[in-house]
Amino acid sequence: MGKSLSVVKWANTTGNPLTIFTSRTELYDQYEGWCEKRDLDYIALPAFHRECETMWEDYPIEAQISDLYESGISGAE
């Protein structure tokens, strides 16, 4: 359907800033490539549960967050 690429094209056409949140890790590289192709600046923020090593140190709250995250609970829940 082209929704992902369309938002990048919209940002390129309008010059407006755009924030994209996605849980699909395979889209990160695609978004970066689309932005680079159009000379758009972008910043990819790290996902705390995949890229921040300190998240999983021996602290009870991090273990609880990890358990909830792995259970598939939604943000609304």
Phi, psi and omega in degrees: 000337175082017183296319183296311179293324182299323180291326177291319177299320178299313179299319180295318182289318186270336185077006179279147176291155184218137174242129182238128173247132178214145175263354181272103186298332180292342179282338181305309181296323179295314179299317179299316179297316179297320179293315180298319180300330182256012181055038176266139174284145178210157175227127175257114180281145180289146173274117188302325184279348178247331192239355182252101185301326182293343180299328188254019176291177188282063177240135184303320183296322179294322178295320178295317179297317179299315179300315179296317181298314182291340180285346179090012180299143181273164177300322180295324180288000000 
